[in-house]
Amino acid sequence: PIKVKAIDPGPRSVAFEPNSVCVPYVEELLAANGWRDCRVVPTGLGARSGIVTLELYNGRSGDSSASIVEGFRPGETISFRKTVAILSASDLPDDLLAAPIGLVKIDVEGAEADVIDALAPVIARDRPLISMEILPCYDEGRTDRIARQARIEARFAERDYRMLRVLHEGRG
């Protein structure tokens, strides 16, 4: 919600964060900025509710490169694993994803298609803008990432969405 509120402090915001270490940090930022119409849900969002493993790589409990996708970063050493909860949209309170939803931001280190599937009813109902970070495959051998990206493209095509790529000039 922080990036959205920086642009427009008006809209209601809901954030899902499965890493329990990161939740108080986000809540403190929201409070420090006086953004009252925000909720932080201490769980991930996925196609099915359950308990999953979050793999952390950089030795910090607030690792922004952590992923619930097993082996998402092959060749990198997993510092430690955490057990986290994932909820499906159907298990959330009705008011949490109440209409209208105008923007969905997804940054989930490989689990993007699961979040899109979880939000399928919201996407069909409100047709929000979707901002999403998808990490590159780096090489053709990463068939797992290529398959996940094909799944994302298929979900967007099914919903008549257009994908646009943002490039950073001078940064490769």
N, C-alpha and C positions, 0 to 999 in steps of 0.2 A: 504493500500500500504506500510506502514511502515515496517511491518515484512518481506514482500517480498523484499523490497529494501535493508534491512539489509543483506539479503542473497545474492542478486544479484541486484545491482543498475541499470543494463542495461535496463530491459524490461519496456515498457510503462505500467502504472498502472492507473486504474480507480476505485474509491471508491464511494459507494452510502451511504449517511448518512442522514436519515430523521430528526434527532434531530439538529435543527439549532444552538444550543449552542455548539455542538461538531465540527461543520464544521470549524470555525476559528482556533480551536486548531489543527486540522489535517493539515490545510493549513500552519500554523506557523511551525509545525514540518517538513513539506516538504520543506519549504523555508529555514529553519535553516540548513537542510542537503544538500541543493543545488539540490534537485531532481526536475528537471524541467519538465520531461516527465510524469507528474502525473496530474490527474484531480479528483477533489472532486465534486460530483454531490449532491446538497443539497436536496435530496429526497430519499425515499426508492425505492426498486425494487420489483415489484410484478406481479402477473398474469394479473391484470387489473389496469389501472390508476384510481386514485380517491383520496379522502380525507378520512383519517382514524384517529383514536384516539390512541395516544401513552400513555400508562399507566406507570407512574414512581413511584417507590416504596421507594427509600431510602432518599427522601427529597432533593436530589441534582438535578439540572437541567441537569447535564451530566450523569445521572444514567445509568450505563452499564447493569443493569438488566431490563431496560425498555422494554416493549413489545407492539406490535400492536395487539397481540392476546388477545382479551377481556378475563379477568379473568385468565390469564396465571399462576398467582401465587396465587392460592386460599389460604385464611387464612392470607395473607399478606396485610397490609394496603396500599392502593394507596395514595401516597403523593399528587399527582396532575396529571392532564391529559393535554396533549398538542395535538393540531390539526396539523397533518403532511401530506405531499403529498407523494403518491406512484405513480410511473410511470411503465408502462409495457415496455418491450424491444421494442415493435413496435412503441412506441411514442418517442423513443430516436433518436438523430441524427445518421445517418448511420455510421459516422466515430467513434463514441464513443465505439462501440463493434466490430470494424473492426478486421478481421482475421489477424494473428492467436491469439487466446486467449489460453494461456498455463496453467493458473492456475486460479481457482475461489475459493475464500475464503468466506465462509458464516458463519456469527455469528449474528443471528437475533432473538434470544429468542423466538422460537416457530413457526416462519413463514418460516422455511427452505423449505418446500415443495412448497410454493408459489414462492420463488425465483428460485427454480429448474424449475418450470413450466414456469416462465418468461424467463429463459435462455435456454429453450428447443431448439430453433433454433441454438444458439451458441454451445450448448453441442453436438448437432447432427453434426454440421459443423466442429468443431475443436477437439472434444473429450478431453477437458482440464482435468487436475487433479483437483479434487474438495476436498478442505479441509473444514470441517464443524464441528462446535461444536453443539452437540445435548445434551440437558440436560436430565438426567435420569427421569424416571417416579416416582421413589421412592416407589410407592406401586401400587397394582393391581386396586385400585379404581380410578386411574387417567386415565380413559378410553379415555379422550380427547387427552392426550399426546400419549397414545398407538396408537390411530387412526392416529395421525399426523406422528408418526414414521413408521407405516405400509405404509402410503402413500409415504413417502420418499423411503422406501425399494422397493415399487412397481415401482416408477419412475426410480430408478437405475436398477432394473431388466429389465424393458422395454428397457433401453438404453445399456444393457449388461455391466454395471459397477459392479465392485466388491467393497464391503465395508470392510474397515479395521478399527479396533478399537485400539486406542492408550491408553495404560494404564500407569499410573504413579506409579512406584514402591515406596512402602513405604508411599503412600499417600491415601490408602484406595481404 
